[in-house]
Amino acid sequence: MSSDNRIVSASAVGQNANIVNDMRLAEMLIHKQAKLDPHALMDASVKIKSILKG
């Protein structure tokens, strides 16, 4: 994450379909250069898709 709370890269390991979806959403957030709340990203109960919509 950059100093202005934008995601600049993402990585994942595993075989779960959720990981694939999360990576696609992370790519969209990177492309959109969205400013994000770091606490929301660390909260497992927050869905990444909801961050993209917000």
N, C-alpha and C positions, 0 to 999 in steps of 0.2 A: 504494500500500500504506500502510496506517495505521501508526502508531507501535507498535501491538501485533501487527504482521504479519498483518493481515487485508486481503484485497483489497476495495477500495471502488469500483473501476471497471475497465472493460476496453474495449479497442478493437481493431479489426483492419481490414486493408486487403488485398484480393486476391480471387481467384475460386476458390481451392482449396477443395475440400470439407473438408479438414482444418481450415481456418480457421473454417468454420461450426461444426464439432464443438467446436473449442477454445473458441469464444465461448459455446456452450451450456454447456460445462463450467465456464467462468469465471462465468457467471451463477449456476450452482448453488453454486459456492464462495462467491460474494457473498451469496446468499440464506442459505446455511448458516452464514455468518459464521465460516468455518473459519480457524484460525490456521495459517499456512504458513511453511515454511522458505524464505527469499528465495533461498538458493543453489540449492535444488531448482527454483525457478521459472526461474532463469537457465540451468540445465543443459538443453540441447536434447535430451539422451538420456533425460531424465525425462519420462514421459508424464503429462499433466495428469490423465487419468482415474485413474492410480494415486494421485495426491495426493488426489483426491476420495474414494477408497475408504479411504485411510489415515486 
